[in-house]
Amino acid sequence: MSETQPHAVRQLLVQLRPYLPIAAVLLAGVALWLAWSGWQQIRGEGNRAALQQTRDTTVEATARVLAGELDRLAERLDSAPVQQALEAGDLETAAATLSADWPGLEEAAIYLPDLQSIYDGLGEGGFGRAAALEGALVEDRPVSWVIREDDGPRVALAGPARSGERLVGVAFVRLPLARATLATEHAHLDEDAMYLALRQGSVTLLERGNQDYVPAAERMATAVPGTGLRVVAASPQMAGMPFGLSGLPAFAVAVALLLLAFFVWRVLPRLGREAVDDAEDAPTLLQAVAETPNQTPPESPIEVHDMPKTVPVRIDSGIFRAYDIRGVVGQTLDAGVAELVGQAIGSLMREQDLADIVVGRDGRLSGPDLVTGLVAGLRKAGRNVIDIGMAPTPVIYFGAFHLRTGCCISVTGSHNPPDYNGFKIVVGGETLSGDAITDLYARIAEDRLHTATAPGGLSECDIAEDYVDRIASDVQVGQRLKVVVDAGNGVAGEIGPRVLEAIGAEVVPLYCEIDGTFPNHHPDPSDPHNLEDLVRMVQRLDADLGIAFDGDGDRLGVVTREGENIYPDRLLMLFAADVLERNPGAVIVYDVKCTGHLPGHIVRHGGSPLMWKTGHSLIKAKMREIGAELAGEMSGHFFFQERWYGFDDGIYAAARLLEILAARDETPDAVFKTLPNGVSTPEIKVEAPGGGDPHAFVKRFQDNARLEGARLSTIDGVRADWDDGWGLVRASNTTPVLVLRFDADDEAALKRIQQMFREQLLSIDPELSLPF
């Protein structure tokens, strides 16, 4: 080493001497940080291990208690006294014997297998009892469930009641909620540093501990075997350790840094003796903070001109249907009728203190005139109208949420011929149906229409991009699927492909030019004839899938590369399994036209199936009443509450379908083949006798039909279920026709069931024209 090197080192130490205390403090600070982090991780790992043990103990104890109650139910149903009563058909005595000396029992009953008395009482909120009883029938064994009755949750047990091999009834037992929550309530828990809860679906039955950890609780969820319950748990989330170290290595590094800090603080300064100048302060970094200005979407106010006076119009009460208002343009519907309908809706909004409403229309040629009349009526009632122009019905529904109005009207004829048009109406977040639709007619007929002192405002707003962005921000496909989209020249032809492309699909449009005359085929995917061109295009292009929308985009049809039409009830199986992965125990609603394989599929995936009346507005109302996460209809309406808004949306349903299929290794055709299947018919529509009231005919069928061995449901028409299939006849609420559908395990069973229905239908009216 040359003589100049020690001098250079000394000079360097002299220069660094003013900074050595700072370096020592920094090193000590890092050491303390590492030591504290290591201690927190060791402590957190201990807490997490203790919490996992508590969770597992709670799961085991809860399962043991409920399994014991189910065993008690099964043993009592098999006991001699109950069997004697069942053999005699005395369900009341059987129920009394079943309940004798059962600790804590609140209620016991045995219902006839058709559960008709239960479905008749669903209007009073008895869906939980119905779901438990249906689950017992589907599973063919005792099941447990938590239901809400008498303003509070209860434990419900249900099981098939048999006399020998004959199904006599379905037993129901109600117990206090404490049977399910006892283990959770007495679990050993650090209330400040842990969280523990018992949940069913999205409902928390009992929770304990620190509420700050609720958002993370599902990460440690464990299902309670044999039930729809799960125990969730959470503790403070451990932050990532510095430099990727774990607890003990972090302590070792901390000790080494403390020794280095001592060396820098005490040893290095002694090596330098010369005075040094004060160090210059490091320059300060200037920071500019820019505030993002609030941006309000510009409104495009339309100048108010003198509003034309309403010409007296005669209104046909027949256009006020069960789910919406619908008529033939030029016969029962025109701009004058639309104005009165708008004023009636505006009057209803005024009573509910609702000021703003979104209006949009489909691609029918009569749409602009009807919108003009509708807007005039709404404004006459003092309501502020936001016109979003030509848009699918689900985009208009979306507008009511996105623009925070809670109210919207879609001017659409849906899947009907070009000369039809109508109105789908949402007021205060509820889709109008039934009596609410009838009330609009009564307001007009009785001249109970509000006229404001000054007309309401009118603005225009394009929300198409917002709708696309909202879906694409949540749904993305993992692999690029090639999809042919057939919009039938309906209004979904423009935005439907945009949405599917935005989520990552390759889209080939077919009949996506919006044309209100529907020149290529009727925009109704529920009719297999309307899917023939789509099937050919999918096969010719070797696409993965074919997607079809109806005239206003709220219904979905699907065909495969092999040319198979995947009926909506089977699509609902796929949707239900996906939703139930994230929402175990959730209620899934389906209409009376869906396959008999569906409820069993839902139960096997941990859900609660509930059959309900057909009709998009009726399904939405039932979903809202019971808090269901998903619903679907055989007509192709799908209603997602999970991750969406609960309204029927064929475009969003298509996006969710592609998300599911893209996540699977199999081809879409192979995925669909895994779903339970049989043989079935599409909807069969038969003209009501003499063009009369189809409801009257169905009532006669219900009173007189003899369908031996069937379990009958009359919540919507007459549905008869056998072990190997079912048949349905119901009255359409939109057209004067009877709607029939049949579903069975094989062709022989299907023909047998159809023949039984044929004989009973013709016995009521021999002139009925049946296509089977």
C-alpha positions in Angstrom: 0.0 0.0 0.0 1.4 3.4 -0.9 1.8 6.1 1.7 -0.9 8.1 0.0 -3.6 5.5 0.5 -3.9 5.7 4.4 -4.0 9.5 4.0 -6.7 9.2 1.4 -8.7 6.9 3.7 -8.2 9.3 6.6 -9.3 12.2 4.4 -12.4 10.2 3.4 -13.2 9.5 7.1 -12.8 13.1 7.9 -15.2 14.0 5.2 -17.8 11.4 6.3 -17.5 12.1 10.0 -20.5 14.6 10.2 -22.7 11.9 8.6 -21.7 9.0 10.8 -24.2 9.7 13.6 -27.0 9.9 11.0 -25.9 6.6 9.4 -25.7 5.0 12.8 -29.2 6.1 13.7 -30.5 4.9 10.3 -28.9 1.5 10.8 -30.3 1.2 14.3 -33.7 2.3 13.0 -33.7 -0.5 10.3 -32.6 -3.0 13.0 -35.5 -2.1 15.3 -37.9 -2.2 12.3 -36.7 -5.7 11.4 -36.9 -6.8 15.0 -40.4 -5.4 15.5 -41.6 -6.9 12.1 -40.1 -10.3 13.1 -41.9 -10.2 16.4 -45.2 -9.2 14.8 -44.9 -12.1 12.3 -44.1 -14.7 15.0 -47.0 -13.3 17.1 -49.3 -13.2 14.0 -48.5 -16.8 13.0 -49.3 -17.9 16.5 -52.6 -16.1 16.5 -53.5 -17.4 13.1 -52.7 -21.0 14.2 -54.8 -20.6 17.3 -57.7 -19.1 15.2 -57.5 -21.9 12.7 -57.8 -24.4 15.5 -60.8 -22.5 17.0 -62.4 -22.4 13.6 -61.9 -26.1 12.9 -63.2 -27.0 16.4 -66.3 -24.8 15.8 -66.9 -26.4 12.5 -66.7 -29.9 14.0 -68.9 -29.1 16.9 -71.6 -27.4 14.7 -71.6 -30.3 12.3 -71.9 -32.8 15.2 -74.9 -31.0 16.8 -76.8 -30.6 13.5 -75.9 -34.2 12.4 -77.3 -35.4 15.7 -80.6 -33.5 15.1 -80.8 -35.0 11.6 -80.2 -38.5 13.0 -83.0 -37.9 15.5 -85.4 -36.9 12.7 -84.5 -40.0 10.6 -84.9 -42.3 13.6 -88.2 -40.9 14.5 -89.5 -41.1 11.0 -88.6 -44.8 11.0 -90.1 -45.4 14.4 -93.1 -47.7 14.7 -95.6 -45.1 16.0 -94.8 -42.6 13.2 -94.8 -45.4 10.6 -98.2 -46.5 11.8 -99.6 -43.0 11.4 -98.0 -42.6 8.0 -99.4 -45.9 6.8 -102.9 -44.7 7.8 -102.3 -41.4 6.0 -102.8 -39.5 9.3 -100.1 -36.8 8.9 -101.2 -34.8 11.8 -100.8 -37.7 14.3 -97.5 -38.6 12.7 -96.3 -35.0 13.2 -97.4 -35.0 16.8 -95.7 -38.3 17.5 -92.6 -37.1 15.7 -92.3 -34.1 18.0 -92.9 -35.8 21.3 -90.1 -35.1 23.9 -87.9 -33.3 21.4 -85.8 -30.9 23.4 -86.2 -27.3 22.3 -88.6 -28.1 19.5 -90.6 -25.1 18.2 -92.7 -26.8 15.5 -93.2 -30.1 13.7 -95.3 -30.8 10.7 -95.7 -33.2 7.8 -96.8 -31.9 4.5 -98.2 -33.6 1.4 -95.5 -34.2 -1.2 -96.9 -31.6 -3.6 -96.1 -28.9 -1.0 -99.1 -27.0 -2.3 -100.0 -25.5 1.1 -96.5 -24.2 1.3 -96.5 -22.6 -2.1 -99.9 -21.1 -1.4 -98.3 -19.2 1.5 -95.2 -18.0 -0.2 -96.7 -14.5 -0.4 -96.2 -14.3 3.3 -92.5 -14.9 3.0 -92.4 -18.7 3.5 -89.7 -19.2 1.0 -87.2 -20.7 3.5 -89.5 -23.5 4.5 -90.2 -24.2 0.9 -86.5 -24.3 0.1 -85.8 -26.8 2.9 -88.7 -29.1 2.0 -87.7 -29.0 -1.7 -84.1 -29.8 -0.7 -85.2 -32.8 1.2 -87.2 -34.1 -1.8 -84.3 -33.4 -4.2 -81.7 -35.0 -2.0 -84.1 -37.8 -0.9 -82.7 -37.6 2.7 -83.0 -35.4 5.8 -81.4 -32.0 5.4 -80.8 -29.0 7.6 -81.1 -25.3 6.8 -81.4 -22.0 8.5 -84.5 -20.1 7.5 -86.1 -16.8 8.5 -89.5 -17.2 10.2 -91.4 -15.2 12.9 -89.0 -12.2 12.3 -85.9 -14.2 13.1 -83.6 -17.1 11.9 -84.4 -20.6 12.9 -82.9 -24.1 12.3 -85.1 -26.1 9.9 -84.9 -29.8 9.4 -86.7 -31.6 6.6 -86.9 -35.1 5.4 -89.0 -37.5 3.2 -91.7 -39.3 5.2 -92.2 -42.7 3.7 -94.4 -45.6 4.5 -92.3 -48.5 3.2 -91.3 -47.3 -0.3 -94.2 -45.0 -0.7 -93.6 -41.3 -0.3 -96.4 -40.1 2.0 -95.2 -36.6 2.9 -92.3 -34.4 3.8 -91.5 -33.8 7.4 -90.5 -30.4 8.8 -89.0 -29.6 12.1 -88.1 -26.1 13.4 -85.6 -25.6 16.2 -84.0 -22.5 17.8 -81.1 -20.9 16.0 -78.9 -21.7 19.0 -78.7 -25.3 17.8 -76.5 -24.0 15.0 -74.8 -21.1 16.7 -74.0 -22.7 20.1 -70.4 -23.8 19.1 -69.6 -20.3 17.6 -71.0 -18.6 20.7 -68.8 -20.5 23.1 -65.6 -20.8 21.0 -62.4 -19.6 22.6 -61.5 -16.3 21.0 -59.3 -13.3 21.5 -62.1 -10.8 20.9 -59.7 -7.9 20.1 -57.4 -9.7 17.7 -59.7 -12.2 16.0 -63.0 -12.5 14.2 -65.2 -15.5 14.0 -68.7 -15.9 12.4 -71.2 -18.5 11.3 -72.7 -17.7 7.9 -75.2 -19.1 5.4 -74.9 -17.6 2.0 -74.5 -13.9 2.4 -76.3 -13.9 5.8 -74.3 -13.8 9.0 -76.0 -15.8 11.7 -73.7 -15.0 14.6 -70.4 -13.1 14.7 -67.9 -12.4 17.4 -64.7 -10.5 17.7 -63.1 -7.4 16.0 -65.4 -6.1 13.2 -62.4 -4.5 11.5 -61.4 -7.9 10.1 -64.8 -8.7 8.6 -63.8 -7.9 4.9 -61.0 -10.6 5.1 -63.1 -13.3 6.8 -64.0 -15.3 3.7 -60.3 -16.1 3.1 -60.5 -18.6 6.1 -64.0 -19.9 5.4 -64.6 -23.6 6.0 -67.9 -25.3 5.2 -69.8 -27.2 7.9 -70.1 -30.7 6.4 -73.6 -31.8 5.6 -75.1 -28.3 5.9 -75.3 -25.1 3.9 -73.4 -23.3 6.7 -69.7 -22.2 6.9 -67.5 -20.8 9.6 -65.4 -17.8 8.6 -62.5 -16.3 10.5 -60.0 -13.5 10.3 -57.1 -12.1 12.3 -54.8 -9.1 11.6 -53.3 -9.5 8.2 -49.5 -9.9 8.5 -47.6 -7.3 6.4 -44.9 -8.6 4.1 -41.6 -8.9 5.8 -38.8 -6.5 4.8 -36.3 -8.1 2.3 -38.4 -11.3 2.2 -37.1 -12.4 5.7 -39.1 -14.5 8.1 -39.3 -14.0 11.8 -36.1 -15.6 13.2 -33.8 -14.5 10.3 -35.2 -11.0 10.8 -34.0 -11.0 14.4 -30.5 -12.2 13.3 -30.2 -9.5 10.7 -31.4 -6.9 13.3 -28.7 -7.9 15.8 -26.0 -7.6 13.0 -27.3 -4.1 12.1 -27.2 -3.0 15.7 -23.5 -4.1 16.0 -22.8 -2.2 12.7 -24.6 0.9 14.1 -22.4 0.8 17.2 -19.2 0.5 15.1 -20.3 3.5 13.0 -21.3 5.5 16.0 -18.3 4.8 18.4 -15.4 3.4 16.4 -15.2 5.2 13.1 -15.2 8.8 14.6 -12.0 8.0 16.6 -10.2 7.3 13.4 -10.5 10.9 12.2 -9.1 13.9 14.2 -9.2 16.8 11.9 -11.8 19.5 11.9 -14.2 19.5 9.0 -16.4 22.1 7.6 -20.1 21.9 8.1 -21.7 19.8 5.5 -24.0 21.4 3.1 -27.6 20.6 3.4 -28.9 18.5 0.6 -31.2 20.4 -1.7 -34.9 20.1 -0.9 -37.1 18.3 -3.5 -40.0 20.5 -4.5 -43.3 18.6 -4.9 -46.3 19.8 -6.9 -49.7 18.5 -5.9 -52.3 18.7 -8.6 -55.9 18.4 -7.7 -58.2 16.5 -10.2 -61.1 18.8 -10.9 -64.5 17.3 -10.4 -66.1 16.6 -13.8 -69.8 16.6 -14.2 -71.1 14.9 -17.4 -72.4 17.8 -19.5 -76.1 17.9 -20.0 -77.6 18.8 -23.3 -80.7 20.7 -22.4 -83.3 20.7 -25.1 -85.2 23.9 -25.4 -88.8 23.7 -24.2 -91.3 24.7 -26.9 -95.1 25.0 -26.5 -96.2 21.5 -25.7 -99.0 20.2 -28.0 -102.4 19.6 -26.4 -103.4 16.0 -25.9 -106.0 14.7 -28.3 -108.5 12.6 -26.5 -107.5 8.9 -27.0 -109.4 5.7 -26.3 -107.2 3.2 -24.6 -107.6 -0.5 -24.9 -107.2 -2.0 -21.4 -105.9 -5.2 -23.1 -102.5 -3.6 -23.6 -101.8 -3.5 -19.9 -100.3 -6.9 -19.4 -98.9 -8.9 -16.5 -95.3 -7.8 -16.9 -95.5 -4.7 -19.1 -97.6 -2.6 -21.5 -97.7 -4.0 -25.0 -99.8 -3.4 -28.1 -100.0 -3.1 -31.9 -98.9 0.2 -33.2 -101.7 2.0 -35.1 -104.4 -0.2 -33.5 -104.0 -0.2 -29.8 -100.9 1.9 -29.4 -99.8 5.3 -30.7 -98.1 8.5 -29.5 -101.3 9.7 -27.8 -101.6 6.6 -25.8 -97.9 6.8 -25.0 -98.4 10.4 -23.7 -101.2 9.2 -21.3 -99.1 6.3 -20.1 -96.2 8.7 -19.5 -98.4 11.0 -17.5 -99.7 8.1 -15.5 -96.2 7.0 -14.7 -95.2 10.5 -13.9 -98.1 10.8 -11.5 -97.0 7.6 -9.7 -93.5 9.0 -9.5 -94.8 12.2 -7.9 -96.6 10.3 -5.2 -93.3 8.6 -4.4 -91.4 11.9 -4.5 -89.3 10.7 -7.5 -88.2 13.4 -9.9 -85.9 11.9 -12.6 -86.4 9.1 -15.1 -84.3 7.4 -17.8 -86.0 6.7 -21.2 -84.7 4.7 -24.1 -86.0 2.7 -27.0 -85.3 -0.3 -29.2 -84.8 -0.2 -33.0 -88.4 -0.5 -34.0 -89.6 2.0 -36.6 -92.4 3.2 -34.2 -90.0 3.9 -31.4 -89.2 7.6 -32.0 -92.9 8.6 -32.1 -93.8 6.7 -29.0 -90.8 8.2 -27.1 -92.0 11.6 -28.1 -95.4 11.0 -26.7 -94.1 9.2 -23.6 -91.6 12.1 -22.8 -94.4 14.6 -23.3 -96.6 12.8 -20.7 -93.8 12.5 -18.2 -92.9 16.1 -18.5 -96.5 17.1 -18.2 -96.5 15.4 -14.8 -93.4 17.5 -13.9 -90.8 14.7 -14.2 -87.3 15.3 -15.5 -86.5 13.0 -18.4 -83.0 11.7 -19.4 -83.3 10.4 -22.9 -80.5 7.9 -23.7 -81.7 7.2 -27.2 -81.7 3.8 -28.9 -80.4 1.2 -26.4 -81.2 -2.4 -25.3 -83.5 -2.8 -22.3 -80.7 -3.9 -19.9 -78.7 -0.7 -20.8 -81.8 1.3 -19.9 -82.1 -0.6 -16.6 -78.4 0.1 -16.1 -79.1 3.8 -16.7 -81.5 3.9 -13.7 -78.6 2.8 -11.5 -75.8 4.6 -13.2 -77.6 7.9 -13.4 -79.1 7.4 -9.9 -82.7 7.9 -10.9 -84.2 4.6 -9.7 -86.7 4.9 -12.5 -86.6 4.0 -16.2 -88.8 3.1 -19.2 -87.8 0.9 -22.1 -89.9 1.5 -25.2 -89.7 -2.0 -26.7 -91.7 -4.7 -28.3 -89.2 -7.2 -27.1 -89.3 -10.4 -29.3 -92.7 -9.6 -30.9 -93.3 -8.9 -34.6 -92.3 -5.4 -36.0 -95.8 -3.9 -35.6 -95.7 -4.4 -31.8 -94.3 -2.1 -29.3 -94.7 -1.4 -25.6 -93.2 -0.2 -22.3 -91.2 -1.9 -19.6 -91.3 0.2 -16.5 -89.2 0.6 -13.4 -90.3 3.0 -10.7 -88.4 3.4 -7.4 -86.2 0.4 -8.2 -89.2 -1.9 -8.7 -90.3 -3.3 -12.0 -94.0 -2.7 -12.4 -96.2 -5.8 -12.9 -99.6 -7.1 -12.1 -101.7 -4.7 -10.1 -99.2 -1.9 -10.5 -99.6 -2.1 -14.3 -103.4 -2.2 -13.9 -103.3 0.9 -11.7 -101.7 2.9 -14.6 -104.8 2.1 -16.7 -107.1 3.0 -13.8 -105.3 6.3 -13.4 -106.0 7.1 -17.1 -109.5 5.8 -17.1 -110.4 7.7 -13.9 -108.5 10.9 -15.0 -106.3 10.7 -11.9 -103.4 12.2 -13.8 -101.2 14.9 -12.3 -100.5 18.0 -14.4 -97.5 20.1 -13.1 -97.6 23.9 -13.1 -94.4 23.8 -15.3 -93.2 20.9 -17.5 -90.3 18.8 -16.3 -86.9 19.1 -17.9 -85.4 17.0 -20.8 -81.8 16.1 -21.3 -79.9 13.6 -23.5 -77.1 11.3 -22.3 -75.2 8.5 -24.0 -74.3 5.8 -21.4 -73.3 3.1 -23.9 -69.5 3.4 -23.1 -70.2 3.5 -19.4 -72.1 0.2 -19.7 -69.3 -1.4 -21.7 -66.7 -0.2 -19.3 -68.6 -1.4 -16.2 -68.8 -4.9 -17.5 -65.3 -5.1 -18.9 -63.9 -3.8 -15.6 -65.3 -6.9 -13.8 -65.4 -9.6 -16.4 -62.5 -10.8 -18.5 -62.0 -14.0 -20.3 -58.8 -16.0 -19.8 -58.5 -17.3 -23.3 -59.7 -15.8 -26.5 -62.9 -17.5 -27.6 -64.3 -17.1 -31.1 -68.0 -16.3 -30.8 -70.7 -15.6 -33.5 -73.3 -13.1 -32.2 -76.7 -13.1 -33.8 -78.8 -10.1 -32.7 -81.7 -10.8 -35.1 -81.4 -7.2 -36.3 -82.5 -6.1 -32.8 -81.1 -3.2 -30.8 -78.4 -5.4 -29.1 -76.6 -5.7 -32.4 -74.3 -2.7 -31.8 -73.5 -2.9 -28.1 -73.6 -6.6 -27.6 -70.6 -7.4 -29.8 -68.8 -4.4 -28.2 -69.2 -5.8 -24.8 -67.9 -9.3 -25.7 -64.9 -7.8 -27.6 -64.1 -5.6 -24.6 -63.9 -8.6 -22.3 -61.5 -10.3 -24.7 -63.5 -12.4 -27.1 -63.2 -12.6 -30.8 -66.6 -11.7 -32.2 -68.1 -12.4 -35.6 -71.4 -10.4 -36.0 -74.4 -12.0 -37.7 -77.6 -9.9 -38.4 -76.2 -7.2 -36.0 -77.4 -4.3 -38.2 -80.3 -2.7 -36.3 -83.4 -2.9 -38.5 -86.8 -2.6 -36.9 -88.4 -4.7 -39.7 -86.3 -7.8 -38.7 -85.7 -8.8 -42.3 -83.7 -12.1 -41.6 -85.6 -13.8 -38.8 -87.7 -13.2 -35.8 -85.6 -11.9 -32.9 -86.6 -14.6 -30.5 -83.9 -17.1 -29.5 -86.4 -19.3 -27.6 -87.6 -20.6 -31.0 -85.1 -23.1 -32.4 -86.0 -22.1 -36.0 -84.5 -18.7 -35.3 -81.2 -20.2 -34.4 -80.6 -22.2 -37.7 -78.5 -19.5 -39.4 -76.5 -19.1 -36.2 -75.7 -22.8 -36.1 -74.6 -22.8 -39.7 -72.3 -19.8 -39.2 -70.7 -21.3 -36.1 -70.0 -24.5 -37.9 -68.8 -22.8 -41.1 -66.3 -20.6 -39.1 -65.4 -23.3 -36.7 -66.3 -20.9 -33.9 -66.3 -21.9 -30.2 -69.9 -20.8 -29.5 -72.9 -19.0 -30.9 -74.7 -16.3 -29.0 -78.2 -15.0 -29.8 -80.0 -12.0 -28.3 -83.7 -11.2 -28.5 -85.2 -7.9 -29.9 -84.3 -5.8 -26.9 -81.3 -7.7 -25.6 -82.6 -8.9 -22.2 -82.7 -12.6 -23.2 -79.9 -15.0 -24.2 -79.7 -18.0 -26.5 -76.7 -20.3 -27.0 -75.7 -22.9 -29.6 -72.6 -25.0 -29.7 -70.1 -25.9 -32.5 -71.9 -29.3 -32.7 -75.2 -27.5 -33.4 -76.8 -28.2 -30.0 -79.2 -25.6 -28.6 -78.3 -25.2 -24.9 -81.6 -24.4 -23.3 -81.5 -21.7 -20.7 -82.3 -24.0 -17.8 -79.0 -25.9 -18.5 -77.2 -22.5 -18.7 -78.6 -21.7 -15.3 -76.9 -24.9 -14.0 -73.6 -23.5 -15.1 -74.3 -20.0 -13.7 -75.5 -21.5 -10.4 -72.4 -23.6 -9.9 -70.2 -20.6 -10.6 -72.1 -18.2 -8.2 -72.3 -20.8 -5.5 -68.5 -21.2 -5.4 -68.3 -17.7 -4.0 -71.7 -17.7 -2.2 -72.3 -21.1 -0.7 -75.9 -21.6 0.5 -77.3 -18.8 -1.8 -80.9 -19.1 -3.0 -81.2 -19.7 -6.7 -84.6 -18.9 -8.2 -85.9 -20.6 -11.3 -89.3 -20.6 -13.1 -91.8 -23.5 -13.4 -90.7 -24.2 -17.0 -87.2 -25.3 -16.0 -85.9 -28.9 -16.1 -86.3 -31.2 -13.1 -82.6 -31.8 -13.1 -81.9 -28.2 -12.0 -82.9 -28.2 -8.3 -80.7 -31.3 -7.6 -77.8 -29.7 -9.4 -78.2 -26.5 -7.3 -78.4 -28.5 -4.1 -75.3 -30.6 -5.0 -73.3 -27.4 -5.4 -74.4 -26.1 -2.0 -77.3 -23.9 -2.9 -81.0 -23.6 -2.2 -83.3 -24.0 -5.2 -86.6 -22.2 -5.3 -89.2 -22.6 -8.1 -91.3 -19.5 -8.8 -93.8 -18.1 -11.3 -92.7 -17.2 -14.9 -92.3 -13.5 -15.7 -89.3 -11.2 -15.5 -91.0 -8.8 -13.2 -92.3 -11.5 -10.9 -88.8 -13.2 -10.7 -87.1 -9.8 -9.9 -89.7 -9.1 -7.2 -89.1 -12.6 -5.6 -85.3 -12.2 -5.8 -85.5 -8.9 -4.0 -87.9 -10.3 -1.4 -85.6 -13.3 -0.5 -82.2 -11.9 -1.3 -81.4 -14.4 -4.0 -78.0 -14.1 -5.8 -79.2 -15.5 -9.1 -82.3 -16.4 -11.0 -83.2 -17.6 -14.5 -86.2 -18.4 -16.7 -86.6 -21.0 -19.4 -87.3 -18.0 -21.8 -83.7 -17.0 -21.6 -83.9 -14.2 -18.9 -81.0 -14.3 -16.4 -80.8 -12.2 -13.3 -77.4 -11.8 -11.6 -77.4 -10.1 -8.2 -73.9 -11.2 -7.6 -71.5 -8.7 -9.1 -74.4 -7.0 -11.0 -77.7 -5.3 -10.3 -80.3 -8.0 -10.3 -82.1 -7.1 -13.5 -82.4 -9.4 -16.5 -79.6 -8.8 -19.0 -78.8 -11.1 -21.9 -75.6 -9.2 -22.8 -74.2 -9.4 -19.3 -75.2 -13.1 -19.0 -73.3 -13.8 -22.3 -70.2 -12.1 -20.8 -70.5 -14.2 -17.6 -70.9 -17.4 -19.7 -67.7 -16.7 -21.7 -65.9 -16.0 -18.4 -66.9 -19.4 -17.1 -66.1 -21.3 -20.3 -62.7 -19.5 -20.8 -61.6 -20.6 -17.3 -62.1 -24.3 -18.2 -59.6 -26.5 -20.0 -62.3 -28.3 -21.9 -64.0 -27.0 -25.0 -67.4 -25.3 -24.6 -69.1 -28.4 -26.1 -67.3 -30.6 -23.6 -68.3 -28.3 -20.7 -72.0 -28.5 -21.6 -71.9 -32.3 -21.9 -71.0 -32.4 -18.2 -74.3 -30.9 -17.2 -77.2 -33.2 -16.3 -79.4 -33.7 -19.4 -82.4 -35.6 -20.6 -84.8 -35.1 -23.4 -87.1 -32.1 -23.5 -89.3 -30.0 -25.7 -89.1 -26.3 -26.3 -92.0 -24.2 -25.3 -95.1 -25.4 -27.1 -97.6 -22.7 -27.6 -101.2 -23.7 -28.3 -104.0 -21.2 -29.1 -106.5 -21.0 -26.2 -109.9 -22.6 -27.1 -111.9 -20.2 -29.1 -109.3 -17.5 -28.6 -110.6 -17.1 -25.1 -108.9 -16.7 -21.7 -106.1 -19.2 -21.3 -106.2 -18.7 -17.5 -109.8 -20.0 -17.4 -108.8 -23.1 -19.3 -105.9 -23.8 -17.0 -108.2 -23.5 -14.0 -110.5 -26.1 -15.5 -107.5 -28.3 -16.2 -106.4 -27.9 -12.6 -109.8 -28.8 -11.2 -110.4 -31.8 -13.5 -107.1 -33.3 -14.7 -106.2 -36.8 -13.3 -102.4 -37.3 -13.5 -101.8 -40.5 -11.5 -98.6 -40.7 -9.5 -97.6 -37.1 -10.1 -96.6 -34.5 -7.6 -98.5 -31.4 -8.7 -97.5 -27.8 -8.3 -100.0 -25.0 -9.1 -98.0 -21.9 -8.3 -98.1 -21.0 -12.0 -100.4 -23.2 -14.1 -100.2 -27.0 -13.5 -96.8 -28.8 -13.3 -96.8 -32.5 -12.7 -93.5 -34.2 -11.7 -92.8 -37.9 -11.8 -89.5 -39.6 -10.9 -88.5 -39.7 -14.5 -89.8 -36.4 -15.9 -92.5 -33.7 -15.8 -95.0 -31.8 -17.8 -96.5 -28.3 -17.6 -99.4 -26.4 -18.9 -99.8 -22.7 -18.0 -101.5 -19.6 -19.4 -99.3 -17.0 -21.1 -99.6 -13.6 -19.5 -98.7 -11.8 -22.7 -100.6 -13.6 -25.4 -103.9 -15.6 -25.5 -102.1 -19.0 -25.7 -101.5 -22.0 -23.5 -97.8 -22.7 -22.9 -96.7 -26.3 -22.5 -93.3 -28.0 -21.9 -92.2 -31.5 -21.3 -88.9 -32.9 -19.9 -87.9 -36.5 -19.1 -84.9 -38.8 -18.6 -85.5 -40.5 -21.9 -87.8 -40.6 -25.0 -90.1 -43.3 -23.6 -90.8 -41.3 -20.5 -91.3 -38.1 -22.5 -93.8 -39.7 -24.8 -95.7 -41.3 -21.9 -96.0 -37.9 -20.1 -97.0 -36.1 -23.2 -99.7 -38.7 -23.9 -101.1 -38.4 -20.3 -101.3 -34.6 -20.8 -102.8 -35.0 -24.2 -105.6 -37.2 -22.9 -106.4 -34.9 -20.0 -106.3 -31.7 -22.2 -108.6 -33.2 -24.8 -111.0 -34.5 -22.1 -111.6 -30.8 -21.2 -111.8 -29.6 -24.8 -111.8 -32.2 -27.6 -111.3 -29.4 -30.2 -108.0 -28.3 -28.8 -105.3 -28.4 -31.5 -102.2 -30.1 -30.0 -99.0 -30.6 -32.0 -98.0 -33.7 -30.0 
